[in-house]
Amino acid sequence: MDANAVVADSTDKVMEILDTIQSIAVTYGMKAIGAIAVLIIGMWLAKLLTSLIKKAMDSRKVDPTLTGFVGGMAHVAMQAFVVIAALGILDIPVASFVAVLGAAGLAVGLALQGSLSNFAAGVLMIIFKPFRLGDFVEAGGATGSVQEIGIFTTVLNSPDNKKMIVPNSQVMGGKITNFNANGTRRVDLVAGISYSDDIDKAKSLIEGILAADERVLKDPKPTVAVVEMADSSVDLVVRPWCTGENYWGVYFDTTEAIKKKFDEADITIPFPQRDVHIYEHKEK
């Protein structure tokens, strides 16, 4: 083979390689440009949609903690979708990638099962609002005023100033008693008098105490009535109504005032007593 033939053959091969490179460059170059465009536009849309989600939640006065968490999760999910779409444009197999992500998500979900349960309960608490900050509640085996409603836990402050952190799943999984939900509370007291005392007089004194206390509501009207004829006393039930914040003040002050009024009026507050009779036994 002469030199001209060799050169011609080499030139043809080079041109063939250049054509192949050009074809690949055109094909994958356009795909690369498309993938980059998808990434840029997709990330911008993800940011825009996340902002719209947060604004919508803020307009509905959703808890800021939940707003930030949901917004962050939505943003990450949309970014992952954009990346997968860009890889698909480049003809990169994404099935295995998605499978790995799914398996990782499942493993994380199983590892954080308790935390996710608390999170779901926290979301429900924020949405349905069984209680608000400052309410005095009994929930999750604890009793106290609500200091914080978090995504995973609820913080209560007990009447003796103990901080109690209760998992949200326990709060939502049991009975919730909200003592402030209705705005007013009934104070339940029992005052005992002896059988020899005047019932009408005792009732009149108690009613006077309740009428003089501005914290006691006129509507509903307080109840003062005989509830039981016990072994050593006639028991009067005393049930005034007040606002939630005045409950303990009315409870303690009314108890003290009844004792003082009964003492002034010579009404006896009986205590359990027993008569012992001694019989002399005479031997025959």
C-alpha positions in Angstrom: 0.0 0.0 0.0 1.4 3.3 -1.0 1.8 6.4 1.2 -1.2 8.2 -0.4 -3.5 5.4 0.4 -2.4 5.2 4.0 -2.8 8.9 4.4 -6.3 8.8 2.8 -7.3 5.9 5.0 -6.1 7.7 8.2 -7.8 10.9 7.1 -11.1 9.0 6.7 -10.8 7.4 10.2 -10.0 10.8 11.7 -13.0 12.3 10.0 -15.2 9.4 11.2 -14.0 9.9 14.8 -14.5 13.7 14.5 -18.1 13.1 13.2 -18.8 10.7 16.0 -17.4 13.2 18.6 -19.4 16.0 17.0 -22.6 13.8 17.0 -22.0 12.9 20.7 -21.2 16.5 21.6 -24.4 17.8 19.9 -26.6 15.1 21.4 -25.2 15.2 25.0 -24.5 18.8 24.8 -28.1 19.6 24.2 -29.1 17.2 27.0 -26.5 18.8 29.3 -27.9 22.2 28.5 -31.4 20.9 29.1 -30.4 19.3 32.4 -28.7 22.5 33.6 -31.8 24.5 32.6 -34.1 22.1 34.5 -31.8 22.4 37.5 -31.8 26.2 37.4 -35.5 26.6 36.7 -36.5 23.8 39.1 -34.5 25.1 42.0 -36.0 28.6 41.5 -39.5 27.1 41.4 -38.8 25.0 44.5 -37.8 28.1 46.3 -40.8 30.0 45.1 -43.2 27.2 46.0 -41.7 26.9 49.4 -42.1 30.6 50.0 -45.8 30.4 48.9 -46.4 27.4 51.3 -44.9 29.3 54.2 -46.9 32.4 53.4 -50.1 30.4 53.2 -49.4 28.7 56.6 -48.6 32.1 58.1 -51.8 33.6 56.8 -53.7 30.8 58.6 -51.7 31.5 61.8 -50.1 28.1 61.9 -47.4 27.7 64.6 -44.0 29.1 63.3 -42.2 26.0 64.3 -44.5 23.8 62.1 -44.3 26.4 59.3 -40.5 26.2 59.2 -40.4 22.4 59.4 -43.0 21.8 56.7 -41.4 24.5 54.5 -38.0 22.9 54.9 -39.3 19.4 54.2 -41.2 20.6 51.1 -38.1 22.4 49.8 -35.9 19.3 50.2 -38.5 17.1 48.5 -38.8 19.4 45.5 -35.1 19.8 45.2 -34.7 16.0 45.1 -37.4 15.8 42.4 -35.6 18.4 40.3 -32.2 16.5 40.6 -33.9 13.2 39.6 -35.5 14.9 36.6 -32.2 16.4 35.5 -30.5 13.0 35.7 -33.3 11.5 33.6 -32.6 14.0 30.9 -29.0 12.9 30.8 -30.1 9.3 30.3 -28.6 8.4 33.7 -30.5 5.5 35.3 -32.4 6.9 38.3 -34.3 3.8 39.3 -31.5 2.4 41.5 -30.9 5.9 42.9 -34.6 6.2 43.8 -34.5 2.7 45.3 -31.5 3.6 47.5 -33.3 6.8 48.6 -36.4 4.8 49.4 -34.5 2.2 51.4 -32.6 5.0 53.3 -35.9 6.7 54.1 -37.4 3.5 55.3 -34.4 2.8 57.6 -34.5 6.3 59.0 -38.3 6.1 59.5 -38.0 2.9 61.5 -35.1 4.3 63.6 -37.1 7.4 64.3 -40.5 5.8 64.7 -41.1 7.2 68.2 -39.9 10.7 67.1 -42.1 10.6 64.1 -45.1 9.6 66.2 -44.4 12.6 68.5 -44.1 14.8 65.5 -47.4 13.7 64.0 -49.1 14.2 67.4 -47.5 17.7 67.6 -48.9 18.6 64.2 -52.3 17.4 65.2 -52.1 19.5 68.5 -51.1 22.6 66.5 -53.9 22.1 64.0 -56.8 21.2 66.4 -55.6 23.2 69.4 -56.9 21.1 72.4 -55.2 23.7 74.6 -53.2 27.0 74.3 -50.2 28.5 76.1 -51.1 29.3 79.7 -54.0 26.8 79.9 -54.1 24.6 83.0 -54.4 21.0 81.7 -54.2 17.4 82.7 -52.7 15.4 79.9 -50.2 12.6 79.3 -50.1 11.8 83.0 -49.0 15.3 84.1 -51.0 18.3 85.4 -49.9 21.9 85.0 -50.0 25.1 83.0 -48.8 24.9 79.4 -45.5 26.7 78.8 -44.6 25.4 75.4 -46.1 23.4 72.6 -43.3 21.9 70.5 -43.1 19.7 67.5 -42.0 16.7 69.6 -42.8 17.5 73.2 -45.1 19.7 75.4 -43.7 21.5 78.4 -45.9 21.9 81.5 -45.3 23.8 84.7 -46.7 22.1 87.7 -48.5 24.1 90.5 -45.4 23.6 92.7 -43.1 25.0 89.9 -41.8 21.8 88.4 -41.0 21.7 84.7 -42.5 18.6 83.1 -41.7 17.6 79.5 -44.3 15.3 78.1 -44.0 13.5 74.6 -46.7 14.7 72.3 -47.7 11.1 71.5 -48.6 10.6 75.2 -50.6 13.8 75.3 -52.7 13.0 72.2 -52.9 9.3 73.0 -54.9 9.8 76.2 -57.5 12.0 77.9 -56.9 15.7 77.9 -58.6 17.8 80.5 -58.4 21.6 79.9 -59.5 23.5 83.0 -59.4 26.8 81.2 -61.1 26.0 77.9 -64.6 27.2 78.9 -63.4 30.4 80.6 -65.1 29.7 84.0 -64.7 27.0 86.7 -66.9 25.8 89.5 -65.4 25.7 93.0 -66.6 22.7 95.0 -66.5 23.0 98.8 -68.3 21.2 101.6 -69.1 22.9 104.9 -70.3 20.7 107.8 -72.5 21.9 110.7 -73.7 20.0 113.7 -77.2 18.6 113.9 -78.2 21.1 116.5 -77.3 24.2 114.3 -79.8 26.2 112.2 -79.4 25.1 108.5 -81.0 28.3 107.2 -78.7 30.5 109.2 -75.7 28.6 108.0 -76.8 28.9 104.4 -77.5 32.6 104.8 -74.0 33.2 106.1 -72.4 31.3 103.3 -74.5 33.1 100.7 -73.5 36.4 102.2 -69.8 35.5 101.9 -70.2 34.6 98.2 -72.2 37.7 97.5 -69.5 39.9 99.0 -66.7 38.4 96.9 -66.4 40.2 93.6 -64.6 37.3 92.0 -67.6 35.0 92.4 -69.8 35.2 89.3 -73.5 36.1 89.5 -74.3 33.9 86.5 -74.2 31.0 87.0 -75.7 31.5 90.4 -73.8 29.9 93.3 -75.3 26.8 94.8 -75.5 26.3 98.6 -77.5 23.3 99.6 -77.6 20.3 102.0 -75.8 17.5 100.3 -75.6 14.8 103.0 -76.6 14.0 106.6 -73.4 12.3 107.7 -72.5 10.5 110.9 -71.4 13.5 112.8 -72.5 16.5 110.7 -75.0 18.0 108.2 -72.9 18.7 105.1 -73.6 21.8 103.0 -72.3 21.8 99.4 -70.9 25.3 98.4 -70.4 25.7 94.6 -69.5 29.2 93.4 -68.4 30.0 89.9 -65.4 32.1 88.9 -62.9 32.6 86.1 -60.1 30.2 85.8 -57.4 32.5 87.1 -59.4 33.1 90.3 -60.1 29.5 91.1 -57.6 28.9 93.9 -58.0 32.3 95.4 -61.8 31.8 95.7 -61.3 28.3 97.0 -58.9 29.2 99.8 -60.5 32.6 100.8 -64.1 31.1 100.8 -63.0 28.2 103.0 -61.3 30.6 105.5 -64.3 33.0 105.5 -66.8 30.2 106.2 -64.8 29.1 109.2 -64.6 32.7 110.6 -68.3 33.4 110.0 -69.3 30.2 111.6 -67.2 31.0 114.7 -68.7 34.4 115.0 -72.2 33.0 114.7 -71.6 30.2 117.2 -72.2 27.6 114.5 -70.3 24.4 115.3 -68.1 22.7 112.7 -68.3 19.2 114.1 -65.5 16.7 114.0 -65.8 12.9 114.2 -66.4 11.7 117.7 -67.4 8.6 119.5 -69.2 8.1 122.8 -67.7 5.3 124.9 -69.9 3.8 127.6 -68.3 1.8 130.4 -70.4 -0.8 132.2 -69.3 -2.2 135.5 -69.4 -5.9 135.6 -70.3 -7.3 139.0 -69.3 -10.8 139.9 -71.9 -13.0 141.4 
